[in-house]
């Protein structure tokens, strides 16, 4: 299985995943033109996408969903709350299919299982994507880590995990008290230490690659996120990388 974080942050989020002849996006939070350009940068084409799976209805996750779906006849998958909540931004997609949170969708070579996360959206989810040999967990936009969340992504081989903010930078930064409270709340975003603690609980021998994602451009710095992650990883041989808002990661291969 290959994957690439096309971009991650408050201005747009999208992840490309492929296995065999199957290719999907998790979210499309950039314009359709920008998604196409970022896919081209890793040697992939938007016309070859089989589906777009959506985590929740916030603009930075669905901006390009509707236009890509209509332009390239790509089906959109989301739960009822996300599809309903995103109608104004997405418009009418080429086609859409609703799943119940916690269900698994079979998309040719891939199995995509959703799991609930804690965020200020209608029914936000993360995804565990597998091909029968390896699995990739996508978990961002959550303000807390529940026991169920840990159970859902335990044993993954690849992980895209939120390291959103540094608490001191958030406190000293330009955000209003109300916005700071939203970010810190159980329905907001994980701080670096929270992400690191969660990562530590997920470490196992077959975890190969972890991408730290959804960093705040205002309230975090890649070095701070990486330091927090490295503090719990120790001598584990996994590879760590910080996702960028503006740059696409190289294609990562998860090996059986």
DOLO-13777 format. One record per residue (C-alpha): residue in three letters; x, y, z. Coordinates in steps of 0.02 Angstrom, whole numbers. Layout:
<pts>
  rest      c1      c2      c3
   ala       X       Y       Z
...
</pts>
This chain:
<pts>
  rest      c1      c2      c3
   unk       0       0       0
   unk      62     175     -43
   unk       5     339      33
   unk      49     523      28
   unk     -12     669     132
   unk     -51     797      -3
   unk     -62     934     129
   unk    -117     954     309
   unk    -164    1104     415
   unk    -301    1230     446
   unk    -303    1286     262
   unk    -327    1114     185
   unk    -310     927     213
   unk    -301     778      96
   unk    -219     607      93
   unk    -194     495     -59
   unk    -197     306     -37
   unk    -175     168    -166
   unk    -165     -21    -168
   unk    -166    -126    -325
   unk    -282     -42    -448
   unk    -376      57    -315
   unk    -343     240    -274
   unk    -439     350    -151
   unk    -428     516     -62
   unk    -464     544     121
   unk    -537     721     117
   unk    -508     852     -17
   unk    -486    1015      75
   unk    -399    1110     -65
   unk    -470    1173    -228
   unk    -494    1044    -365
   unk    -352    1123    -464
   unk    -235    1116    -315
   unk    -277     933    -278
   unk    -242     889    -460
   unk     -74     981    -453
   unk     -21     895    -293
   unk     -68     725    -361
   unk      31     763    -518
   unk     183     804    -410
   unk     186     623    -349
   unk     153     551    -521
   unk     -33     519    -498
   unk    -187     582    -588
   unk    -352     641    -516
   unk    -443     550    -657
   unk    -386     384    -584
   unk    -468     410    -415
   unk    -600     281    -369
   unk    -678     374    -221
   unk    -664     515     -95
   unk    -696     473      87
   unk    -738     621     199
   unk    -699     636     385
   unk    -812     785     425
   unk    -891     938     347
   unk    -768    1078     392
   unk    -708    1183     246
   unk    -525    1131     261
   unk    -577     951     230
   unk    -710     966      94
   unk    -672    1121     -10
   unk    -630    1022    -168
   unk    -741     870    -142
   unk    -889     928    -245
   unk    -795     994    -395
   unk    -681     842    -406
   unk    -829     725    -391
   unk    -927     812    -529
   unk    -781     844    -645
   unk    -709     668    -638
   unk    -864     564    -593
   unk    -792     514    -423
   unk    -911     445    -291
   unk    -907     525    -119
   unk    -923     423      42
   unk    -971     498     210
   unk   -1089     470     354
   unk   -1258     557     358
   unk   -1201     700     471
   unk   -1053     742     360
   unk   -1147     730     195
   unk   -1291     835     262
   unk   -1179     961     349
   unk   -1068     984     196
   unk   -1206    1013      68
   unk   -1179    1201      52
   unk    -992    1183      20
   unk    -992    1023     -83
   unk   -1151    1053    -182
   unk   -1217     899    -269
   unk   -1078     773    -302
   unk   -1076     654    -449
   unk   -1139     522    -328
   unk   -1130     495    -141
   unk   -1147     347     -25
   unk   -1182     353     161
   unk   -1104     235     287
   unk   -1140     216     471
   unk    -999     268     586
   unk    -902     112     631
   unk    -947      20     470
   unk    -822     -46     343
   unk    -836      -2     159
   unk    -757    -119      31
   unk    -684     -19    -113
   unk    -605    -145    -232
   unk    -433    -182    -158
   unk    -462     -78       0
   unk    -565     -96     157
   unk    -604      72     238
   unk    -671      68     416
   unk    -730     226     500
   unk    -716     264     685
   unk    -785     407     789
   unk    -675     552     846
   unk    -713     700     960
   unk    -727     863     862
   unk    -850    1006     842
   unk    -933     935     687
   unk   -1094     839     655
   unk   -1021     662     659
   unk    -832     668     633
   unk    -733     511     597
   unk    -561     445     563
   unk    -521     296     453
   unk    -426     133     459
   unk    -381      81     282
   unk    -321     -94     244
   unk    -282    -206      95
   unk    -278    -372     187
   unk     -90    -358     216
   unk     -58    -188     296
   unk    -162     -48     372
   unk    -152     141     378
   unk    -240     240     515
   unk    -294     421     484
   unk    -336     513     645
   unk    -342     704     652
   unk    -467     833     715
   unk    -501     758     884
   unk    -494     844    1052
   unk    -474     687    1156
   unk    -419     507    1142
   unk    -551     382    1198
   unk    -525     200    1240
   unk    -627     154    1086
   unk    -516     263     977
   unk    -360     174    1040
   unk    -439       5    1007
   unk    -491      51     830
   unk    -317      94     767
   unk    -210     -21     874
   unk     -95    -125     766
   unk     -87      -9     615
   unk      68     -12     504
   unk      58     171     454
   unk     -16     317     549
   unk     -65     497     509
   unk     -91     575     681
   unk    -135     749     741
   unk      -3     853     830
   unk     -99    1017     820
   unk     -30    1142     944
   unk      91    1188    1080
   unk      -8    1246    1233
   unk     111    1389    1276
   unk     111    1455    1098
   unk     -78    1445    1097
   unk     -88    1540    1262
   unk      34    1676    1206
   unk     -30    1688    1027
   unk    -160    1797     941
   unk    -312    1684     962
   unk    -456    1754    1063
   unk    -494    1670    1230
   unk    -648    1589    1154
   unk    -550    1517    1008
   unk    -412    1458    1124
   unk    -542    1368    1228
   unk    -614    1285    1072
   unk    -442    1221    1021
   unk    -405    1154    1196
   unk    -576    1076    1223
   unk    -623     893    1206
   unk    -702     939    1039
   unk    -550    1034     976
   unk    -375     972     932
   unk    -236     870    1011
   unk     -86     960    1083
   unk      88     894    1047
   unk      99     805    1214
   unk     -72     726    1187
   unk     -21     662    1017
   unk     142     595    1086
   unk      55     504    1228
   unk     -67     428    1105
   unk      75     378     989
   unk     168     294    1132
   unk      16     184    1167
   unk      12     129     984
   unk     194      77     966
   unk     223    -101     908
   unk     352    -191     803
   unk     255    -178     639
   unk     222      10     648
   unk     328      74     504
   unk     287     256     469
   unk     206     397     568
   unk     163     567     496
   unk     128     708     618
   unk     -17     806     544
   unk    -133     955     558
   unk      -3    1066     640
   unk     -64    1241     676
   unk      35    1371     578
   unk       4    1497     719
   unk      17    1390     876
   unk     146    1258     835
   unk     313    1227     752
   unk     372    1067     664
   unk     523    1055     780
   unk     411    1056     934
   unk     298     920     864
   unk     445     813     812
   unk     529     832     981
   unk     371     775    1069
   unk     354     624     955
   unk     537     574     969
   unk     526     582    1159
   unk     411     431    1160
   unk     473     337    1007
   unk     647     307    1078
   unk     741     174     979
   unk     591     110     884
   unk     642      92     701
   unk     487     178     629
   unk     507     331     519
   unk     437     498     577
   unk     390     645     465
   unk     297     808     490
   unk     162     847     361
   unk     162    1020     284
   unk      19    1134     236
   unk     106    1183      75
   unk     207    1030      23
   unk     157     854     -23
   unk     250     709      58
   unk     335     579     -51
   unk     238     419     -81
   unk     263     306      70
   unk     263     118      44
   unk     193      11     185
   unk     266    -164     172
   unk     182    -324     233
</pts>
